[in-house]
Amino acid sequence: MKFEAPTREALRELAQARALPIARDDVDAYAGIAGMLTAAYSVLDQMGDPAVPEPPQRAWRRPSAEENPHNAWYVKTELQSSTTGALAGKRVALKDNVMLAGVPMMNGSKIFRDFVADVDATIVTRLLEAGAVIAGKAHCEDLCCSGGSHTNATGPVHNPHRHGYSAGGSSSGSAVLVATGEVDLAIGGDQGGSIRMPSAMCGTVGMKPTWGLVPYTGIMPIEPLIDHVGPITPDVRSNAELLQVLAGPDDIDGRQSGAPAGDYLGAIGQGAGGLRVGVLAQGFGLPNSMPEVDACARAAAAQLEALGANVSDVSIPLHHQGSLLTLPLMMDGMFRNAFEGDGMGTGRTDLYSPAYMERMRAWKQHTDELAPIVGAIALAGAYVNERYGVAYYGKAVHWARELRAAYDGALHDVDCLLMPTCPMTAAPLPAEDASLAERFARASETAANTQVFDATHHPALSVPCGAVDGLPVGLMLVGRHYEEALLYRVAHAFEQARR
């Protein structure tokens, strides 16, 4: 890539296309000014690209169909750089939007077939330094945009409890590999519930930490204001152990506040006695709620009360509209970052990958291969951007603050909020000949309770609380910013009581 200064003819055409008030006689003057302004880009060419070390030669392989019955794996590895540390010997799967240098990363999309990452994400470095074994990359949904597990470019990811049913998304493979015991721990990403929804569907424990607590550097973004990364594990203790390693600033991710990791393991075993748990009325009885799922969550509240927690009902009327009020952050943000911003966007201070951006820039050549929900976001985002600019994005930021204040007000009177993670259990995967409308519905129907907390940045933890007809149900606990330890305390007490 080499910058070419604009010609007078190009500027004249742009002025006409953009209705810029440039008189024909002034084109030469504007060309001279534009030349001075764009000279900086030529200087950047002379400076070269940021130095990127040659990716290490890391062994990886594609799993066979026999060893990948749920289609949860993308590639397998056996990477370990230390035999000591907090996670020594623990096998970890990375969601396939996490960069692992020298290893393929598809991000669920045909756009990235055969793409190989050139750097390690910050959390990869932390995992390896803690003694973990990176066992491979777990399938995720197309550009991480689905709450169902049917949009991956290689085919659907199947629920480990019932083949042919959704595993939830977009961290579908991560939750499946933990639920089946193929790995000890996994990494998920969450912009609308993508850690918590697959955890609820598969029966794992999934934590969406406070925004910025875990560095997002080296992970493929959707929108900086809602990008989260966190642990998916088989139990609460191991979730706390993994977050202990992942959390804390890396000094270049502008999403972070500088907050250090908390003492998450120290909260384990303290019990629920005396804690105040608020049962959020608006988290139940949603239009697509299954009564049996609501009943499981209410039974969990009763169990916590039996353990000594003070349980009360809480009402936050804005919660009903939360997902719709904040949806433009995802839709508008993804359109500008992914489709107009070469997959990385602007306004961030962390890593930009030239190779990834070059590949994403070619998305228009693959529009027929995008999952329907991704295509719908591209189409709707283009319409909104063309007609209204960022006006509605700005309104969504405003309402995210209002929602945050509403939850903070409730969390002044209680220590955590309780509700079902998803209003329903796993649904059947769409058939190959399913309509676009059905495919979109299966991708978006489970996020009513989860999505809003990506915008308000509260920590939210999904923990198994029962089953309906053999399919897991998730209980979501939501806490004050940076109080992940308290959520672990409540969840561990509940988990132990169920055993």
C-alpha positions, 0 to 999 in steps of 0.5 A: 500500500502506497499513498497517492496524492489526490489529483485535481480531477479526483478532487473535482469529482469528489466535490461534485459527489459530496455536494461540497461548495467548491467553485470550479475556479477554486479547484486548483487552490483546494488541490494545493491545500489538500496536497499539504494536508495529505503530505503526512500520509506520504511521510507515514509511507516513508516511516514504514509499517509498525514493526511486527515480529515474524510469527512463530512457527507453531504447530496446528492441525484441522481436527477430523470429523470424528474428533469434532462431533459438535463442530466446536473446533476450528484448529487444534494446537498444543502450545505451552511456554511454562509448566508453572503458574496459576493455570499450570497444565490447564487446557484452554480453548480460544474463541476464534476471534482471538489472535494467536500468532502463526495459527489460523483465525477465521472469526467464523467467516468465509472472508477469513478462510486461510488467514493466519494471525501475526501477533498474540493477543494480550490474554494469550501472553497471560495464559501462556505465562500462567502455564496454560496449554492452549489447546486450539481455536474454538469455532465462533459465529460469523464475525461474532454476530449471532446469539444462535450457533448456526452462522459459522462458515463451516456449518452449525455448532451443535449443543452438547446436550442435544445434537441438532439444537443451538449451542448459543452464540457467538462463543458457541464452540468455547462453551461446547468444548468446556461442557464436553470436557474437551478443555478445562477452560475457554475464552469467550467474547461478549458484545450482546451476550456472547459469553453468557448465552452459550453458557446458559445453553450449554450448562457452563459458567460464563463471566462478562466482566466489567468493561475494560477489566480484561484487555481486548488487545489483539481480539477482533472488535465489533464496537469499542464501547461494547467489546468484552472478553472473559472466561467460560468454565465448568464451575465457578471456582475455575472461572474465578481462577481464569479471570484472576489471570486475565484481568488487569491493564495492559497499558495500550487498550483505551477501553481500560480504566487502569483497574487492577484484578480483584481478589476473585478467588478470595470470594470463593467459600464465603457463602451468601449469608447477609448478601442482598439479592434483587430479583429483577421483575422485568427480567421475567415474563418476556414475550418469548419467555418459557415459564419453566425457565422463569421458574428455574430462576425463581427457584434459584432465588429461593435457594439463595434465601435459604442460604441466608441471602436477603432476597427481594423484588426489584423493578427497573422499568427501563430494562424492558427497553434496554436491548432496543435502546442500546442496539444502535451501539452494536449495529451502527458501531459494527457498520462503521468499524467492520464494514466501513473501518476495515474491521478495526475502526478508529478511535482505539489505542490498542493493536491494529493489524494491517493484514486483518484490515486488508482482508476485511477491506474485501468484504464487499466481494463476499456479500453472498457468503455473509450470514443473514444477520451479518448482511442485515446489520450491513444493510441496516447500518448503511441505511442509517449511516447514509440518512442519519449519520451518527445521530442515533448512535449518540442517542443510544450512548445517552440512553446507555448512561440512563440505563446505567444510572437505573441499574446503579440505583437499584444496586445501591439497595441490593448487592446483585440483580438476579434473572434468567440469562436467556428467556428460553432453552436451546432451540432447534438449529434452522434447517438448511432450507430455512427462510432468512427470517427464521435464521435471523430469529434464531440468531437474535431471540435470546439476548433480551436480558443480556445485551443491555449490560454490554452497553452499561458495562456492569459485570454479569455472570451466568451460572447453571440453575437447572434444566427443562426437558434435558436442556440447561437453564442459566441464571444471570447475576449482575453486579456493580462495576468491578465487583466480580468477586461478589458475583463469584461469592453468590454463584459459588454458594448457589452452586455448592448448594445444588451439588 
